Amino acid sequence: MSSQADDSCSDSSADETRSLLRAVSSERRSFRARRGKRRALGLWATSTLTYFSVCGGPFGLEVALASWGAVWVVGVIVLLTLVWALPAALMTAELSAALPAEGGYMHWVGRAFGPRCGALSGWLSVLNGFVDASTYPVMFCDYLSFSLQRWQGAPSLGPLTRWGVGALLTVLVCALNARGLATA
């Protein structure tokens, strides 16, 4: 009797596994068909996009360099790359290969923890984008003001000028984004 129950359990387990594999295979075929219609980014564009998406460039390290020195700052950057960024990149690559769906981590979180958590992770990403992106026009104005003072002897940018330069930079970057990376 026990062997019959074990056989039925293994049959149902095997059926579930086959069903899951068919679903994943179907999802992959669907994704590949959709992907064929899209323009792909090359290695250089993807690397650049990833670098600037993660850290915005080497800006803002001046205080750390002045306080700790170049050896410590570079050491910490390398350590963080190995301890944090590399595992995150490997995890993303693994999940992208196993669950190829548009939406990336929002889809993965939703599949693992439910649609509410998936939607929350998407909204938190949008919020993070707004908060993070708002720092770059301010930093650009700081660098521009410093450069003009140092090389041209010009006075510091006033608040209205800073606002105008920041707004212009934001509009230019938004236009570039709307136009698309491959055509820009």
C-alpha positions as CSV (number, residue, x, y, z in Angstrom):
1,M,0.0,0.0,0.0
2,S,2.8,2.3,0.9
3,S,4.6,1.8,-2.4
4,Q,1.4,2.6,-4.3
5,A,1.1,5.9,-2.3
6,D,4.7,6.6,-3.0
7,D,4.2,5.9,-6.7
8,S,1.2,8.2,-6.9
9,C,3.1,10.9,-5.0
10,S,6.1,10.6,-7.3
11,D,3.8,10.6,-10.3
12,S,2.0,13.8,-9.2
13,S,5.3,15.4,-8.3
14,A,6.7,14.5,-11.7
15,D,3.6,15.8,-13.4
16,E,3.9,19.1,-11.5
17,T,7.6,19.3,-12.4
18,R,6.8,18.7,-16.1
19,S,4.0,21.3,-16.0
20,L,6.3,23.8,-14.4
21,L,9.0,23.1,-17.0
22,R,6.5,23.5,-19.8
23,A,5.3,26.9,-18.3
24,V,8.9,28.2,-18.0
25,S,9.8,27.0,-21.5
26,S,6.7,28.6,-22.9
27,E,7.5,31.9,-21.0
28,R,11.0,31.8,-22.4
29,R,9.8,31.3,-26.0
30,S,7.4,34.1,-25.6
31,F,10.1,36.4,-24.2
32,R,12.5,35.5,-27.0
33,A,9.8,36.2,-29.6
34,R,9.2,39.7,-28.1
35,R,12.9,40.3,-27.6
36,G,13.5,39.8,-31.4
37,K,11.4,42.9,-32.1
38,R,13.4,45.1,-29.8
39,R,16.7,47.0,-30.3
40,A,19.5,45.6,-28.2
41,L,22.0,47.6,-26.3
42,G,25.6,46.7,-26.9
43,L,28.2,45.9,-24.3
44,W,29.5,49.5,-24.0
45,A,26.1,51.0,-23.7
46,T,24.9,48.4,-21.2
47,S,28.1,48.9,-19.1
48,T,27.8,52.7,-19.1
49,L,24.1,52.5,-18.3
50,T,24.7,50.2,-15.4
51,Y,27.6,52.3,-14.0
52,F,25.6,55.5,-14.1
53,S,22.4,53.8,-12.8
54,V,24.2,52.4,-9.8
55,C,26.5,55.3,-8.7
56,G,25.9,58.2,-11.0
57,G,29.6,58.4,-11.8
58,P,32.6,59.3,-9.7
59,F,31.0,62.5,-8.4
60,G,30.7,63.1,-4.7
61,L,33.9,61.2,-3.8
62,E,35.9,64.4,-3.2
63,V,35.2,64.5,0.6
64,A,36.1,60.8,1.0
65,L,39.3,61.3,-1.0
66,A,40.3,64.3,1.1
67,S,39.5,62.6,4.4
68,W,40.8,59.1,3.8
69,G,43.2,59.3,0.9
70,A,43.1,57.6,-2.5
71,V,44.4,54.2,-1.3
72,W,41.6,53.7,1.3
73,V,38.9,55.0,-1.0
74,V,39.9,52.8,-3.9
75,G,40.2,49.8,-1.5
76,V,36.7,50.4,-0.1
77,I,35.3,50.7,-3.7
78,V,37.0,47.4,-4.7
79,L,35.7,45.7,-1.5
80,L,32.2,46.9,-2.0
81,T,32.3,45.7,-5.6
82,L,33.3,42.2,-4.5
83,V,31.0,42.0,-1.5
84,W,27.9,43.8,-2.7
85,A,27.9,44.5,-6.4
86,L,29.2,41.2,-7.8
87,P,26.7,39.1,-5.8
88,A,23.9,41.4,-6.9
89,A,25.0,41.2,-10.5
90,L,25.2,37.4,-10.4
91,M,21.8,37.2,-8.7
92,T,20.3,39.4,-11.4
93,A,21.9,37.4,-14.1
94,E,20.6,34.1,-12.6
95,L,17.1,35.4,-12.2
96,S,17.1,37.0,-15.6
97,A,18.0,33.6,-17.1
98,A,15.6,31.6,-15.0
99,L,12.6,34.0,-15.2
100,P,12.9,36.1,-18.3
101,A,10.1,38.6,-18.0
102,E,9.7,42.3,-18.6
103,G,9.8,44.2,-15.3
104,G,12.9,42.5,-13.9
105,Y,13.0,42.5,-10.1
106,M,9.5,43.9,-9.8
107,H,8.3,40.7,-11.5
108,W,10.6,38.5,-9.5
109,V,9.5,40.0,-6.2
110,G,5.9,39.8,-7.2
111,R,6.3,36.1,-8.1
112,A,8.1,35.3,-4.8
113,F,6.1,37.4,-2.4
114,G,2.9,38.3,-4.2
115,P,1.6,41.1,-6.4
116,R,1.4,43.6,-3.7
117,C,5.1,43.3,-2.8
118,G,6.0,43.4,-6.5
119,A,4.0,46.6,-7.0
120,L,5.6,48.1,-3.9
121,S,9.1,47.3,-5.1
122,G,8.3,49.0,-8.4
123,W,7.0,52.1,-6.8
124,L,9.9,52.3,-4.4
125,S,12.2,52.1,-7.5
126,V,10.4,55.0,-9.1
127,L,10.7,57.0,-5.8
128,N,14.4,56.2,-5.6
129,G,14.8,57.3,-9.1
130,F,13.2,60.7,-8.4
131,V,15.2,61.3,-5.2
132,D,18.5,60.1,-6.7
133,A,18.1,61.9,-10.0
134,S,17.3,65.2,-8.2
135,T,20.8,65.3,-6.7
136,Y,22.6,65.4,-10.1
137,P,21.5,68.9,-11.3
138,V,22.5,70.3,-7.9
139,M,25.9,68.6,-8.1
140,F,26.3,69.8,-11.7
141,C,25.6,73.4,-10.7
142,D,28.1,73.1,-7.8
143,Y,30.8,71.8,-10.2
144,L,30.0,74.5,-12.8
145,S,30.1,77.3,-10.2
146,F,33.4,76.0,-8.8
147,S,34.9,75.7,-12.4
148,L,33.7,79.2,-13.4
149,Q,35.2,80.7,-10.2
150,R,38.5,78.9,-10.5
151,W,39.1,79.3,-14.2
152,Q,37.2,82.4,-15.2
153,G,37.3,84.4,-11.9
154,A,33.5,84.7,-12.2
155,P,31.3,85.1,-9.1
156,S,29.4,82.2,-7.7
157,L,26.2,81.3,-9.5
158,G,23.1,82.9,-7.9
159,P,20.1,80.9,-6.8
160,L,18.0,81.9,-9.9
161,T,20.9,81.0,-12.2
162,R,21.4,77.7,-10.4
163,W,17.7,76.9,-10.8
164,G,17.8,77.8,-14.5
165,V,20.9,75.7,-15.2
166,G,19.4,72.8,-13.2
167,A,16.1,73.0,-15.0
168,L,17.8,73.2,-18.4
169,L,20.0,70.1,-17.6
170,T,16.9,68.2,-16.5
171,V,15.0,69.1,-19.7
172,L,18.0,68.0,-21.8
173,V,18.4,64.7,-20.0
174,C,14.7,64.0,-20.3
175,A,14.7,64.8,-24.0
176,L,17.7,62.5,-24.5
177,N,15.9,59.8,-22.5
178,A,12.7,60.3,-24.5
179,R,14.6,60.1,-27.8
180,G,16.2,56.8,-26.8
181,L,19.7,55.6,-26.1
182,A,20.3,53.8,-29.4
183,T,19.3,56.8,-31.6
184,A,21.0,59.5,-29.5
